[in-house]
Amino acid sequence: MQDLFWDTMKTKIGDLWLCVDNRERVHAIGFGRRERFADRIRYLPAHGCCDFLKKQLNEYFSKQRTHFDLKYIFDGTRFQKQVWLALQTIPYGQLISYSDLAKKINNPYSYRAVGSAVGANPVAIAVPCHRVIMNSGRIGGYSGGVDKKKFLLNLEGSLSNVKC
């Protein structure tokens, strides 16, 4: 069993929970979902294990970064991993519908399953699930809450393109 390390980070949208391994691979960025890793994590904030991740997140929140340069370890099904990889191809400030994301992974009728996979994304913000909206142009849901999704879309300059 691999050791995972976690820390928290204060941001403009509240506290984020960060989980990494000793090879600087990101396992999670979330709004309090650390229970799934509880049996494998150590809390070592003095270790600086999350500093590389905090730096990139701070740059993102101050509009100095539009793309994350991180390595991820995804713990999910093959389908979920396929969706999470596709999320990484959505450019900064751009939006995509669940239906279009399903087409992007060559599974055009799986938009509901895509929606579930997007909702289960363990790496919020860096793997930009907030850039996925409903086919109607409405904002849809977000694991951290719709207000956080609106904040992120506004930060990236795309909030005006959705129906709130």
C-alpha positions in Angstrom: 0.0 0.0 0.0 1.4 3.3 -1.1 1.6 6.2 1.4 -0.5 9.2 0.5 -0.1 12.6 2.1 -2.7 15.3 2.5 -3.0 18.9 3.4 -5.5 21.7 3.2 -5.3 25.0 1.4 -7.2 28.2 1.8 -8.5 29.6 -1.5 -10.9 32.2 -2.8 -13.6 29.5 -2.9 -12.9 28.1 0.5 -10.7 25.3 1.9 -9.4 22.7 -0.6 -8.3 19.3 0.5 -5.2 18.0 -1.4 -3.9 14.5 -1.6 -0.6 13.5 -3.2 2.0 10.7 -3.1 5.7 10.9 -2.5 6.3 11.1 -6.3 4.4 14.3 -6.6 1.4 12.6 -8.3 -2.0 14.2 -7.5 -4.6 11.8 -6.2 -7.3 14.3 -5.2 -8.2 18.0 -4.9 -11.6 18.3 -3.3 -14.0 20.1 -1.0 -13.9 17.6 1.8 -13.9 14.1 0.2 -10.9 12.6 1.9 -12.9 9.7 3.4 -12.1 7.5 0.4 -8.4 7.7 1.2 -8.7 7.6 5.0 -7.0 4.2 5.4 -3.9 5.2 3.3 -3.1 8.8 4.2 -0.8 10.6 6.5 -1.2 14.3 7.5 2.2 15.9 7.0 1.8 19.6 6.2 5.3 20.4 7.5 6.7 17.9 5.0 5.8 20.3 2.2 4.4 17.4 0.2 1.7 19.6 -1.4 3.8 22.7 -2.1 4.1 22.0 -5.8 0.3 21.7 -6.1 -0.4 24.7 -3.9 1.9 26.8 -6.1 0.0 25.9 -9.3 -3.4 26.4 -7.6 -2.4 29.8 -6.4 -1.2 30.8 -9.9 -4.5 29.6 -11.3 -6.5 31.7 -8.8 -4.4 34.7 -9.5 -4.9 34.2 -13.3 -1.2 33.5 -13.9 -1.9 29.9 -15.0 -4.4 28.5 -17.5 -3.1 24.9 -17.6 -2.0 22.7 -14.9 1.3 20.8 -15.2 0.6 17.9 -12.9 0.8 14.1 -12.9 -2.4 12.4 -11.7 -3.3 9.0 -10.4 -7.0 8.3 -11.0 -8.8 5.7 -8.8 -11.9 4.9 -10.8 -13.4 2.7 -13.5 -12.0 2.5 -17.0 -15.0 4.6 -18.2 -14.5 7.3 -15.5 -10.8 7.5 -16.3 -11.6 8.0 -20.0 -14.0 10.9 -19.1 -11.4 12.4 -16.7 -8.7 12.3 -19.4 -11.1 14.0 -21.8 -11.9 16.7 -19.3 -8.2 17.7 -19.4 -8.5 18.6 -23.1 -11.1 21.3 -22.5 -9.3 24.6 -22.9 -9.2 27.3 -20.2 -12.3 29.5 -20.5 -14.1 27.1 -22.8 -17.3 25.2 -22.1 -18.6 21.8 -23.3 -21.9 20.0 -22.8 -22.2 16.6 -21.3 -23.5 15.4 -24.6 -20.5 16.8 -26.5 -18.2 15.3 -24.0 -19.8 11.9 -24.6 -19.3 12.4 -28.3 -15.6 13.4 -27.6 -15.0 10.0 -26.0 -16.8 8.2 -28.9 -19.7 7.2 -26.8 -22.4 9.6 -27.9 -25.4 8.1 -26.0 -23.6 7.9 -22.7 -24.1 11.5 -21.7 -25.8 10.5 -18.4 -23.0 8.2 -17.5 -20.6 11.0 -18.5 -22.4 13.3 -16.1 -21.9 10.8 -13.3 -18.2 10.4 -14.1 -17.8 14.2 -14.2 -19.4 14.4 -10.8 -17.1 11.7 -9.5 -13.9 13.6 -10.7 -11.5 13.3 -7.8 -9.3 16.2 -8.9 -11.5 19.3 -8.9 -10.3 22.5 -10.6 -7.1 21.0 -12.1 -9.1 18.4 -14.1 -11.7 21.0 -15.1 -15.1 19.4 -14.6 -16.4 22.9 -13.9 -16.2 23.6 -17.6 -18.9 21.1 -18.4 -22.5 22.4 -18.6 -25.9 21.1 -19.5 -27.0 20.7 -23.1 -29.5 23.5 -22.5 -26.7 26.0 -21.7 -27.5 25.9 -18.0 -24.7 25.7 -15.5 -25.6 22.3 -14.0 -24.2 20.9 -10.8 -20.8 20.9 -9.2 -19.3 18.8 -6.4 -18.3 21.9 -4.4 -21.6 23.6 -5.0 -22.9 25.8 -7.9 -21.5 29.0 -6.3 -18.0 27.6 -6.6 -18.6 26.5 -10.2 -19.9 30.0 -11.0 -16.8 31.5 -9.4 -14.4 29.3 -11.4 -16.3 30.0 -14.7 -16.2 33.8 -13.9 -12.5 33.6 -13.2 -11.9 32.0 -16.6 -14.2 34.5 -18.3 -16.9 32.0 -19.4 -19.7 32.6 -16.9 -21.4 35.0 -19.3 -21.8 32.0 -21.7 -24.1 30.0 -19.4 -27.7 30.4 -18.3 -27.7 30.7 -14.5 
